[in-house]
Amino acid sequence: MRGKLELIDVSKRFGETVAVDQFTELFEPGTYVCLLGPSGCGKSTTLRMIAGHESVSNGNIKLDDREISNLKPAQRGTAMMFQSYALFPHLSVIDNVAFSLKMKGVDQNTRHRKAKELLDLVHMADFAERLPDQLSGGQQQRIALARSLITEPSLLLLDEPLSALDPFLRIRMRAELSRLQRELGITFIHVTHSQDEAMALSDKIVLMNDAVIEQSGSPMDVFNAPKSEFVAKFMGGHNVLEIEGKQYAVRTDRIRIESSENPASKGSNDHDITYSATVSNVEFLGRSVDVSLNYENNELLASLSDESYASDAIKSGDTVQVGWAKRDLHELLPNTS
């Protein structure tokens, strides 16, 4: 299987600024990997170094055990789909897809046949003769994908490919990207700042912050076992608590709330830890209800099912008992920043 990628101590400096600092990670062939993190963390720079659109200051990049750090983009066996799609407005869909083969001198019949195969793959064969401005945003994205794949790369690089789409179409295109990656069997590396996108798509998340890798692993591992306060807060769905001088994360959906008239029992199996708290805000989100609470000068967020909330309607200003099981506390590494 193609697409084994290894970055070894890869760094990128722009003058005195360190954009990526000793990035070391192995990406198994045929996997879907998301580089996740806030703006400016170094994820797009990392992607551009893999593609060859940015030079490496230090370190090595290997694709299928071949050193590619000093090769030109066209020699690497990678393809990149840009955020803007960058389709040629004066070329038809089929000629956009076939463009790179034309530049290599491939005859028209051969390149159009290959382009039609890829248009079939992305469900756009019926649009082959249209111009890009006659397509929707989602359709343009499919064409950009087909164009990226026509050189049969070992590795497809995607730079925020869903950011320009509306929320409904974004979810549809997530499913399309996942299907394409499975059918092609090549490695996809996808840059995003969306936690939901990364968890929905990836086999592996590499979460970056301030030029370094904070944590990497499966979506389940990164979400359920965050190593640091940054990871817990960035992934969302966690409260970060300080208990006896140590930091812990507890998922918002593991917080239980009872009214003061029917308090949780301290030390019970369900609630090993309980506090009296005041409700500061309630947000109905459809399938869930987020309840913000204050206790002992701390802030806490509890995510309740709509059914649980309806059974004991809670409103701002109420005094309640909040609790969680000790087994649901996940200890974080000490904050060294």
C-alpha beads as a LAMMPS data file, in Angstrom:
LAMMPS data file: protein, C-alpha beads

337 atoms
336 bonds

1 atom types
1 bond types

-500.0 500.0 xlo xhi
-500.0 500.0 ylo yhi
-500.0 500.0 zlo zhi

Masses

1 110.0

Atoms # bond

1 1 1 0.000 0.000 0.000
2 1 1 1.331 3.419 -0.954
3 1 1 1.625 6.535 1.130
4 1 1 3.845 5.785 4.139
5 1 1 5.052 9.206 5.262
6 1 1 7.647 9.959 7.919
7 1 1 8.744 13.364 9.181
8 1 1 11.891 13.351 11.313
9 1 1 12.801 16.452 13.354
10 1 1 11.357 18.740 10.680
11 1 1 11.633 22.436 11.480
12 1 1 10.832 25.628 9.608
13 1 1 12.119 29.074 10.486
14 1 1 11.217 32.410 8.937
15 1 1 14.033 34.626 10.157
16 1 1 13.837 34.562 13.952
17 1 1 10.345 33.057 13.939
18 1 1 9.995 29.288 14.400
19 1 1 6.902 28.158 12.484
20 1 1 7.425 24.401 12.979
21 1 1 9.713 22.995 15.659
22 1 1 11.139 19.449 15.426
23 1 1 8.020 17.817 14.025
24 1 1 8.464 14.029 14.201
25 1 1 5.629 11.698 13.219
26 1 1 4.988 8.511 11.237
27 1 1 1.874 8.335 9.058
28 1 1 0.929 4.790 8.124
29 1 1 0.056 4.102 4.461
30 1 1 -3.595 4.228 3.494
31 1 1 -4.697 6.267 6.499
32 1 1 -6.651 9.501 6.825
33 1 1 -4.698 11.950 9.002
34 1 1 -5.839 15.378 10.171
35 1 1 -3.376 18.071 11.189
36 1 1 -5.470 20.003 13.693
37 1 1 -4.832 23.178 15.618
38 1 1 -5.530 26.906 15.987
39 1 1 -4.490 29.492 13.425
40 1 1 -0.743 30.050 13.362
41 1 1 0.163 26.746 15.019
42 1 1 2.236 25.498 12.046
43 1 1 -0.101 22.948 10.487
44 1 1 -0.350 24.568 7.028
45 1 1 3.394 25.208 6.963
46 1 1 3.945 21.520 7.706
47 1 1 1.644 20.570 4.833
48 1 1 3.453 22.922 2.459
49 1 1 6.824 21.433 3.423
50 1 1 5.509 17.944 2.646
51 1 1 4.254 19.197 -0.723
52 1 1 7.519 20.977 -1.535
53 1 1 5.947 24.429 -1.664
54 1 1 7.983 25.449 1.370
55 1 1 11.616 24.531 2.038
56 1 1 12.668 22.594 5.143
57 1 1 15.020 24.418 7.508
58 1 1 16.036 21.191 9.256
59 1 1 15.020 17.552 9.257
60 1 1 13.925 14.884 6.818
61 1 1 10.727 13.981 4.983
62 1 1 10.394 10.441 3.645
63 1 1 7.610 9.091 1.445
64 1 1 7.547 5.321 1.018
65 1 1 11.082 5.269 2.490
66 1 1 12.360 7.711 -0.159
67 1 1 13.853 11.026 0.967
68 1 1 11.845 13.800 -0.712
69 1 1 12.899 16.895 1.261
70 1 1 14.953 18.359 -1.578
71 1 1 12.806 17.234 -4.521
72 1 1 10.598 19.532 -6.579
73 1 1 6.844 19.188 -5.930
74 1 1 6.248 17.316 -9.215
75 1 1 8.908 14.750 -8.303
76 1 1 7.591 13.821 -4.871
77 1 1 4.605 11.599 -5.625
78 1 1 2.308 13.951 -3.744
79 1 1 -0.642 16.062 -4.876
80 1 1 -2.130 19.080 -3.146
81 1 1 -5.655 20.396 -3.169
82 1 1 -5.665 24.080 -2.323
83 1 1 -8.246 25.851 -0.200
84 1 1 -9.227 28.132 -3.100
85 1 1 -9.562 25.167 -5.551
86 1 1 -7.639 27.281 -8.141
87 1 1 -9.612 26.011 -11.153
88 1 1 -8.876 27.605 -14.528
89 1 1 -12.001 29.669 -15.351
90 1 1 -11.551 29.427 -19.150
91 1 1 -11.173 25.625 -19.243
92 1 1 -13.981 23.083 -19.191
93 1 1 -14.296 20.699 -16.254
94 1 1 -12.677 17.835 -18.152
95 1 1 -9.786 20.020 -19.305
96 1 1 -9.264 21.307 -15.769
97 1 1 -8.999 17.741 -14.500
98 1 1 -6.693 16.700 -17.353
99 1 1 -4.476 19.799 -17.240
100 1 1 -1.435 18.278 -15.527
101 1 1 -1.393 15.405 -18.044
102 1 1 -1.477 17.933 -20.860
103 1 1 1.594 19.621 -19.362
104 1 1 3.329 16.233 -19.433
105 1 1 2.585 15.846 -23.126
106 1 1 -0.074 13.143 -22.814
107 1 1 -2.322 13.010 -25.882
108 1 1 -5.871 14.333 -25.616
109 1 1 -7.688 10.992 -25.953
110 1 1 -5.635 9.409 -23.184
111 1 1 -5.864 12.329 -20.786
112 1 1 -9.605 12.773 -21.361
113 1 1 -10.214 9.064 -20.779
114 1 1 -8.355 9.261 -17.475
115 1 1 -10.156 12.482 -16.549
116 1 1 -13.550 10.871 -17.218
117 1 1 -12.653 7.979 -14.903
118 1 1 -11.957 10.435 -12.115
119 1 1 -15.079 12.453 -12.843
120 1 1 -17.026 9.219 -12.445
121 1 1 -15.261 8.636 -9.128
122 1 1 -16.356 12.028 -7.781
123 1 1 -19.837 11.766 -9.348
124 1 1 -19.270 14.668 -11.768
125 1 1 -19.190 12.952 -15.178
126 1 1 -22.349 14.768 -16.318
127 1 1 -20.620 18.146 -15.857
128 1 1 -17.544 17.444 -18.015
129 1 1 -18.186 20.228 -20.554
130 1 1 -19.198 22.969 -18.125
131 1 1 -17.021 25.864 -17.026
132 1 1 -16.124 26.295 -13.328
133 1 1 -18.354 29.353 -12.848
134 1 1 -21.333 27.184 -13.854
135 1 1 -20.747 24.954 -10.823
136 1 1 -21.637 25.260 -7.142
137 1 1 -18.951 25.423 -4.466
138 1 1 -19.335 21.743 -3.658
139 1 1 -19.139 20.786 -7.338
140 1 1 -16.002 22.887 -7.805
141 1 1 -14.447 21.083 -4.862
142 1 1 -15.109 17.711 -6.472
143 1 1 -13.424 18.901 -9.668
144 1 1 -10.414 20.133 -7.690
145 1 1 -10.214 16.717 -6.031
146 1 1 -10.334 14.898 -9.352
147 1 1 -7.621 17.160 -10.742
148 1 1 -5.414 16.446 -7.711
149 1 1 -5.782 12.699 -8.181
150 1 1 -5.081 12.437 -11.908
151 1 1 -1.316 12.048 -11.402
152 1 1 -1.988 8.969 -9.198
153 1 1 -0.177 10.329 -6.133
154 1 1 0.858 8.216 -3.156
155 1 1 -0.224 11.033 -0.885
156 1 1 -3.012 13.603 -1.168
157 1 1 -2.613 16.838 0.803
158 1 1 -5.717 18.894 1.577
159 1 1 -5.447 22.427 2.952
160 1 1 -8.690 23.400 4.752
161 1 1 -10.731 21.873 1.884
162 1 1 -14.143 22.317 3.526
163 1 1 -13.790 25.798 5.021
164 1 1 -15.521 27.619 2.135
165 1 1 -18.637 25.424 2.221
166 1 1 -21.855 25.973 4.148
167 1 1 -22.387 23.710 7.206
168 1 1 -24.822 21.303 5.512
169 1 1 -22.627 20.830 2.444
170 1 1 -19.560 20.505 4.650
171 1 1 -21.050 17.416 6.309
172 1 1 -21.929 15.889 2.914
173 1 1 -18.425 16.494 1.596
174 1 1 -16.881 14.932 4.707
175 1 1 -18.613 11.712 3.753
176 1 1 -17.358 12.052 0.161
177 1 1 -13.769 12.561 1.257
178 1 1 -13.956 9.550 3.544
179 1 1 -15.383 7.405 0.734
180 1 1 -12.731 8.522 -1.733
181 1 1 -9.898 7.800 0.678
182 1 1 -11.190 4.288 1.348
183 1 1 -11.700 3.531 -2.350
184 1 1 -8.313 4.899 -3.440
185 1 1 -6.378 3.376 -0.553
186 1 1 -3.829 6.203 -0.456
187 1 1 -2.854 8.440 2.455
188 1 1 -4.802 11.666 2.926
189 1 1 -3.336 14.448 5.074
190 1 1 -5.944 17.080 5.799
191 1 1 -5.315 20.416 7.538
192 1 1 -8.215 21.785 9.569
193 1 1 -8.975 23.932 12.594
194 1 1 -12.306 22.121 13.147
195 1 1 -12.362 19.549 15.932
196 1 1 -15.591 18.004 14.617
197 1 1 -14.099 17.646 11.133
198 1 1 -10.948 15.989 12.447
199 1 1 -12.838 13.540 14.646
200 1 1 -15.334 12.642 11.909
201 1 1 -12.749 12.012 9.187
202 1 1 -9.467 10.851 10.588
203 1 1 -7.822 7.626 11.599
204 1 1 -5.221 9.780 13.334
205 1 1 -5.225 13.309 14.690
206 1 1 -2.007 15.300 15.053
207 1 1 -2.873 18.261 17.256
208 1 1 -0.442 21.171 16.999
209 1 1 0.025 24.268 19.111
210 1 1 2.676 26.973 18.928
211 1 1 4.804 25.139 16.309
212 1 1 4.941 21.765 18.094
213 1 1 2.868 18.592 18.352
214 1 1 0.817 18.656 21.545
215 1 1 -0.611 15.153 21.070
216 1 1 -1.202 12.598 18.335
217 1 1 -3.341 9.486 18.251
218 1 1 -6.734 8.177 17.246
219 1 1 -9.663 10.590 17.604
220 1 1 -10.966 8.518 20.516
221 1 1 -7.622 8.588 22.325
222 1 1 -7.057 12.308 21.838
223 1 1 -10.582 13.181 22.950
224 1 1 -10.907 10.758 25.867
225 1 1 -7.332 10.919 27.140
226 1 1 -6.029 14.465 26.600
227 1 1 -2.471 14.885 27.826
228 1 1 -2.598 18.585 28.621
229 1 1 -4.925 21.438 29.505
230 1 1 -4.521 22.787 25.967
231 1 1 -5.637 19.486 24.398
232 1 1 -8.607 19.121 26.728
233 1 1 -9.807 22.668 26.094
234 1 1 -9.109 22.723 22.353
235 1 1 -10.874 19.414 21.685
236 1 1 -13.838 20.684 23.683
237 1 1 -16.307 18.650 25.675
238 1 1 -14.179 18.773 28.840
239 1 1 -13.975 20.693 32.063
240 1 1 -10.464 21.286 33.392
241 1 1 -10.403 21.122 37.180
242 1 1 -7.745 21.584 39.827
243 1 1 -8.052 19.132 42.709
244 1 1 -5.450 18.959 45.477
245 1 1 -2.851 20.714 43.352
246 1 1 -3.308 18.520 40.259
247 1 1 -5.163 19.188 37.018
248 1 1 -7.854 16.867 35.742
249 1 1 -10.235 16.741 32.782
250 1 1 -13.769 15.480 33.112
251 1 1 -16.122 15.265 30.165
252 1 1 -19.073 17.634 30.202
253 1 1 -21.452 14.750 29.521
254 1 1 -20.200 12.935 32.641
255 1 1 -21.358 15.758 34.931
256 1 1 -24.604 14.960 36.739
257 1 1 -26.992 17.531 38.177
258 1 1 -29.733 17.141 40.794
259 1 1 -31.865 19.776 42.391
260 1 1 -31.027 20.654 45.996
261 1 1 -34.264 18.996 47.097
262 1 1 -32.986 15.657 45.755
263 1 1 -29.196 15.855 46.101
264 1 1 -26.667 13.317 44.880
265 1 1 -25.238 11.127 47.607
266 1 1 -21.615 11.891 48.365
267 1 1 -19.545 8.760 47.983
268 1 1 -22.145 6.851 45.978
269 1 1 -21.159 4.802 42.946
270 1 1 -22.708 7.371 40.621
271 1 1 -21.346 10.490 42.304
272 1 1 -18.076 10.127 44.141
273 1 1 -17.604 13.901 44.192
274 1 1 -20.401 16.438 44.711
275 1 1 -20.627 20.198 45.131
276 1 1 -23.350 22.741 45.619
277 1 1 -23.465 25.006 42.555
278 1 1 -25.446 27.854 41.048
279 1 1 -26.796 27.699 37.507
280 1 1 -25.557 30.710 35.511
281 1 1 -26.873 29.871 32.031
282 1 1 -28.872 27.251 30.127
283 1 1 -28.553 26.670 26.364
284 1 1 -30.887 24.323 24.502
285 1 1 -28.935 22.840 21.564
286 1 1 -31.487 20.375 20.213
287 1 1 -30.262 16.922 21.153
288 1 1 -28.534 18.272 24.258
289 1 1 -28.688 21.081 26.790
290 1 1 -25.570 22.874 28.053
291 1 1 -25.819 24.074 31.643
292 1 1 -23.198 26.542 32.910
293 1 1 -22.557 26.439 36.659
294 1 1 -20.542 28.255 39.311
295 1 1 -19.223 26.461 42.375
296 1 1 -16.639 27.680 44.875
297 1 1 -15.555 30.426 42.418
298 1 1 -15.073 27.842 39.657
299 1 1 -16.912 27.516 36.355
300 1 1 -18.287 24.191 35.154
301 1 1 -20.192 23.083 32.059
302 1 1 -22.557 20.123 32.042
303 1 1 -24.011 18.653 28.845
304 1 1 -27.337 16.961 29.535
305 1 1 -29.541 14.976 27.220
306 1 1 -32.737 16.812 26.341
307 1 1 -34.653 14.046 28.121
308 1 1 -32.624 14.399 31.313
309 1 1 -33.052 18.164 31.267
310 1 1 -36.806 17.925 30.695
311 1 1 -37.248 15.595 33.675
312 1 1 -35.839 18.193 36.089
313 1 1 -36.171 21.602 34.448
314 1 1 -33.279 23.752 35.593
315 1 1 -33.144 27.504 35.141
316 1 1 -30.635 30.276 35.683
317 1 1 -30.248 31.189 39.361
318 1 1 -31.152 27.737 40.693
319 1 1 -28.986 26.131 43.354
320 1 1 -28.242 22.522 42.454
321 1 1 -25.977 19.634 43.367
322 1 1 -23.375 18.684 40.759
323 1 1 -21.360 15.498 40.811
324 1 1 -19.107 13.179 38.885
325 1 1 -17.511 9.821 39.440
326 1 1 -13.832 9.667 40.370
327 1 1 -13.308 7.161 37.567
328 1 1 -14.303 9.872 35.064
329 1 1 -11.439 12.154 36.114
330 1 1 -8.483 12.057 33.725
331 1 1 -5.245 13.443 35.118
332 1 1 -3.390 15.926 32.909
333 1 1 0.325 16.455 32.599
334 1 1 1.680 19.416 34.589
335 1 1 1.422 22.741 32.755
336 1 1 4.982 23.732 31.883
337 1 1 4.168 26.958 29.988

Bonds

1 1 1 2
2 1 2 3
3 1 3 4
4 1 4 5
5 1 5 6
6 1 6 7
7 1 7 8
8 1 8 9
9 1 9 10
10 1 10 11
11 1 11 12
12 1 12 13
13 1 13 14
14 1 14 15
15 1 15 16
16 1 16 17
17 1 17 18
18 1 18 19
19 1 19 20
20 1 20 21
21 1 21 22
22 1 22 23
23 1 23 24
24 1 24 25
25 1 25 26
26 1 26 27
27 1 27 28
28 1 28 29
29 1 29 30
30 1 30 31
31 1 31 32
32 1 32 33
33 1 33 34
34 1 34 35
35 1 35 36
36 1 36 37
37 1 37 38
38 1 38 39
39 1 39 40
40 1 40 41
41 1 41 42
42 1 42 43
43 1 43 44
44 1 44 45
45 1 45 46
46 1 46 47
47 1 47 48
48 1 48 49
49 1 49 50
50 1 50 51
51 1 51 52
52 1 52 53
53 1 53 54
54 1 54 55
55 1 55 56
56 1 56 57
57 1 57 58
58 1 58 59
59 1 59 60
60 1 60 61
61 1 61 62
62 1 62 63
63 1 63 64
64 1 64 65
65 1 65 66
66 1 66 67
67 1 67 68
68 1 68 69
69 1 69 70
70 1 70 71
71 1 71 72
72 1 72 73
73 1 73 74
74 1 74 75
75 1 75 76
76 1 76 77
77 1 77 78
78 1 78 79
79 1 79 80
80 1 80 81
81 1 81 82
82 1 82 83
83 1 83 84
84 1 84 85
85 1 85 86
86 1 86 87
87 1 87 88
88 1 88 89
89 1 89 90
90 1 90 91
91 1 91 92
92 1 92 93
93 1 93 94
94 1 94 95
95 1 95 96
96 1 96 97
97 1 97 98
98 1 98 99
99 1 99 100
100 1 100 101
101 1 101 102
102 1 102 103
103 1 103 104
104 1 104 105
105 1 105 106
106 1 106 107
107 1 107 108
108 1 108 109
109 1 109 110
110 1 110 111
111 1 111 112
112 1 112 113
113 1 113 114
114 1 114 115
115 1 115 116
116 1 116 117
117 1 117 118
118 1 118 119
119 1 119 120
120 1 120 121
121 1 121 122
122 1 122 123
123 1 123 124
124 1 124 125
125 1 125 126
126 1 126 127
127 1 127 128
128 1 128 129
129 1 129 130
130 1 130 131
131 1 131 132
132 1 132 133
133 1 133 134
134 1 134 135
135 1 135 136
136 1 136 137
137 1 137 138
138 1 138 139
139 1 139 140
140 1 140 141
141 1 141 142
142 1 142 143
143 1 143 144
144 1 144 145
145 1 145 146
146 1 146 147
147 1 147 148
148 1 148 149
149 1 149 150
150 1 150 151
151 1 151 152
152 1 152 153
153 1 153 154
154 1 154 155
155 1 155 156
156 1 156 157
157 1 157 158
158 1 158 159
159 1 159 160
160 1 160 161
161 1 161 162
162 1 162 163
163 1 163 164
164 1 164 165
165 1 165 166
166 1 166 167
167 1 167 168
168 1 168 169
169 1 169 170
170 1 170 171
171 1 171 172
172 1 172 173
173 1 173 174
174 1 174 175
175 1 175 176
176 1 176 177
177 1 177 178
178 1 178 179
179 1 179 180
180 1 180 181
181 1 181 182
182 1 182 183
183 1 183 184
184 1 184 185
185 1 185 186
186 1 186 187
187 1 187 188
188 1 188 189
189 1 189 190
190 1 190 191
191 1 191 192
192 1 192 193
193 1 193 194
194 1 194 195
195 1 195 196
196 1 196 197
197 1 197 198
198 1 198 199
199 1 199 200
200 1 200 201
201 1 201 202
202 1 202 203
203 1 203 204
204 1 204 205
205 1 205 206
206 1 206 207
207 1 207 208
208 1 208 209
209 1 209 210
210 1 210 211
211 1 211 212
212 1 212 213
213 1 213 214
214 1 214 215
215 1 215 216
216 1 216 217
217 1 217 218
218 1 218 219
219 1 219 220
220 1 220 221
221 1 221 222
222 1 222 223
223 1 223 224
224 1 224 225
225 1 225 226
226 1 226 227
227 1 227 228
228 1 228 229
229 1 229 230
230 1 230 231
231 1 231 232
232 1 232 233
233 1 233 234
234 1 234 235
235 1 235 236
236 1 236 237
237 1 237 238
238 1 238 239
239 1 239 240
240 1 240 241
241 1 241 242
242 1 242 243
243 1 243 244
244 1 244 245
245 1 245 246
246 1 246 247
247 1 247 248
248 1 248 249
249 1 249 250
250 1 250 251
251 1 251 252
252 1 252 253
253 1 253 254
254 1 254 255
255 1 255 256
256 1 256 257
257 1 257 258
258 1 258 259
259 1 259 260
260 1 260 261
261 1 261 262
262 1 262 263
263 1 263 264
264 1 264 265
265 1 265 266
266 1 266 267
267 1 267 268
268 1 268 269
269 1 269 270
270 1 270 271
271 1 271 272
272 1 272 273
273 1 273 274
274 1 274 275
275 1 275 276
276 1 276 277
277 1 277 278
278 1 278 279
279 1 279 280
280 1 280 281
281 1 281 282
282 1 282 283
283 1 283 284
284 1 284 285
285 1 285 286
286 1 286 287
287 1 287 288
288 1 288 289
289 1 289 290
290 1 290 291
291 1 291 292
292 1 292 293
293 1 293 294
294 1 294 295
295 1 295 296
296 1 296 297
297 1 297 298
298 1 298 299
299 1 299 300
300 1 300 301
301 1 301 302
302 1 302 303
303 1 303 304
304 1 304 305
305 1 305 306
306 1 306 307
307 1 307 308
308 1 308 309
309 1 309 310
310 1 310 311
311 1 311 312
312 1 312 313
313 1 313 314
314 1 314 315
315 1 315 316
316 1 316 317
317 1 317 318
318 1 318 319
319 1 319 320
320 1 320 321
321 1 321 322
322 1 322 323
323 1 323 324
324 1 324 325
325 1 325 326
326 1 326 327
327 1 327 328
328 1 328 329
329 1 329 330
330 1 330 331
331 1 331 332
332 1 332 333
333 1 333 334
334 1 334 335
335 1 335 336
336 1 336 337
